[in-house]
Amino acid sequence: MTEHNSISYHRPNLEKQTFARTNRQTIEQRATLIAELLPNTTSIAELCCGDCSWQHRHYSDTLNIQHYRSLDLDPAIVARNQTAGIDCICANVMDRHVLHTFLAADVVFFGPPLSVDCDGHQLLSFHNVTPSFTDFTDLFLGELDYNGTLVCICPKTTTMGDAAQLYHPIQQRRNDVGLRLIHHTYATLTGSGEQTAPRLKYVELWFSSQLADRWELRESRSI
Ligand SMILES: C[S@@+](CC[C@H](N)C(=O)[O-])C[C@H]1O[C@@H](n2cnc3c(N)ncnc32)[C@H](O)[C@@H]1O
C-alpha cells in the first residue's frame, strides 16, 4: 500500500515476478467485443493500466486504433510503458484535471488493483477495491460527463447485486448511460503461459452512453 494525499492505494511490488498483469486471453476477448459492439472505435484509454504493453500491441494489431493512452500511479510502471513506446502518464486516477484529458477516448478501461499490493492472490471484494467503482464512476460519468463506453474491471466475485448498486446511482445522474454488458472472462493460460482448467478472471461491467441498456450476461472462454 502507498499513501497518496493521505489515501492508501495498492501498488505492485516490481521485485516479484508474480505481480498482477492483465491476462492475455482476457485482452483478446476485450478486442473481440470491441470489434463486435463498437466497430468504429479509434481511441482506447486504460486507467490503472499496470504493464499494458500486451494490450497496446494487441489493440493496435487487431483494431483500427489511432490513439492509445494509459495512466498509472506507479512511476516505475509508467517508465516501463513509456520505454515500450506507449503514451502513458503518471497520475492518480482520481485527479479530475488529469482525468479530463481522457474524455475523448471511445473506450475507457478502469482496472484498479483487485488484490492486495496487486499480488494476484489476496483478492479484494467488489466493495473493498480502492479507488472504489462508485467514487470513480461518480467522478468520470457524473461530474466529468464522459460520453463513450466505460469498462469497469471488477473482481471475479462481483455479483448482480454489486452491479445494481453501481448502476442505480449512475442512472440517477446520467439516464443516458446504460449497462450494456456483464462480461465474465475465463482464461486457460496463466501469466507465465501454462495451460490450466478454465478459470474465471474478472467480471467486466460495460457501461455506455452509446450502447443499449441491455444487462446482457456473457461468458468468454478462450481455448
Ligand atoms: C495490476 S494493475 C491492473 C491491471 C489492469 N488494469 C487490469 O485490469 O488487469 C493495477 C494498477 O493500478 C495502479 N493504481 C493503484 N491505485 C491507483 C490510483 N489511485 N491511480 C492510478 N493507478 C493506480 C497500480 O499501480 C497498478 O499498476
The ligand as a Gaussian input file, in Angstrom:
#p B3LYP/6-31G(d) Opt

LIG

0 1
 C       -2.135000      -4.505000     -11.557000
 S       -2.942000      -3.250000     -12.335000
 C       -4.397000      -3.760000     -13.070000
 C       -4.070000      -4.032000     -14.498000
 C       -5.175000      -3.896000     -15.477000
 N       -5.759000      -2.571000     -15.495000
 C       -6.234000      -4.956000     -15.337000
 O       -7.388000      -4.647000     -15.387000
 O       -5.961000      -6.151000     -15.202000
 C       -3.482000      -2.125000     -11.091000
 C       -2.648000      -0.886000     -11.216000
 O       -3.339000       0.178000     -10.572000
 C       -2.373000       1.119000     -10.163000
 N       -3.023000       2.031000      -9.218000
 C       -3.377000       1.799000      -7.930000
 N       -4.006000       2.853000      -7.423000
 C       -4.051000       3.801000      -8.409000
 C       -4.557000       5.125000      -8.485000
 N       -5.162000       5.703000      -7.435000
 N       -4.417000       5.813000      -9.645000
 C       -3.799000       5.249000     -10.706000
 N       -3.293000       3.988000     -10.698000
 C       -3.428000       3.271000      -9.565000
 C       -1.262000       0.259000      -9.596000
 O       -0.017000       0.941000      -9.591000
 C       -1.270000      -0.965000     -10.557000
 O       -0.283000      -0.854000     -11.541000

